[in-house]
Amino acid sequence: MEVMPDHVHILVDCKPQFYPSDMIKIIKGNTARWLFQYYPKLKDSLWGGHLWNPSYCIVTVSDRSLAKVEEYIRSQKER
């Protein structure tokens, strides 16, 4: 995972029967709930009280390209 100023990169390994869209909803929902629980005033400073934008990008990775994707995510911190 790498946290950027305006987005987050997360590399997830999951079983094929899980829908990626459901995983994104769970990750966004749980992190928002946790942050609002510990930082209640945060919600007041957000547009419409929402932490996450509803959009996301999912890219599948093969065993052959996994190392390249991991390196890309690590390199984002240096930019």
Protein Blocks (a to p, Z undefined) as FASTA:
>chain_A
ZZdfkbccddddddfkbcfklmmmmmmmmmmmmmmmmmmmlmmmpghhiabdfbdcdddd
dfklmmmmmmmmmmmmmZZ
